[in-house]
Amino acid sequence: MLSLRHSSQSSQKITPHLLPCKIHHDGNTNASEKYWTVTTDSDTTKTKTAYFRGRRLVGKDMPLPDGYTGAVLNTTGEIVAPSAEEIDDGEKVETKVCAEVAVFDAITVWGHEVAPESSSGDAMLRGIEEWVRWAGKINSWEEEEA
């Protein structure tokens, strides 16, 4: 299990990017403007364009629904001590602490040459939409009918 520890100060606001490629790295990087420059179209679509290793990527922001906040977490080495109730139940469940590193309210989803559209069956975009619906279901209460 995981336990979330919110930052004592306001967390840095970021925009995560979901790229349509496989990169064997999952940490921070110092992406200089030499390698990653994003331009936003001035038209009403607000699409973004960038080049990665010479390939044109077109992206669009996907805002999270109202009431949702995304969080970037870092698993710490801390373990939460079990409560008296957990000890009485005899269940031994290790709970690790995750520290909040940053927050976000939108994700930029990128596609090769064209902006991803859920109507065209883009797997990345569809996956995020399904994840948001799934999160809404598991974190809600259903009213029982009388």
Helices and strands as residue ranges (DSSP letters): E 2-5, E 12-13, E 17-18, E 39-40, E 48-52, E 55-63, E 70-80, H 84-89, E 95-104, E 106-112, G 118-120, H 123-138
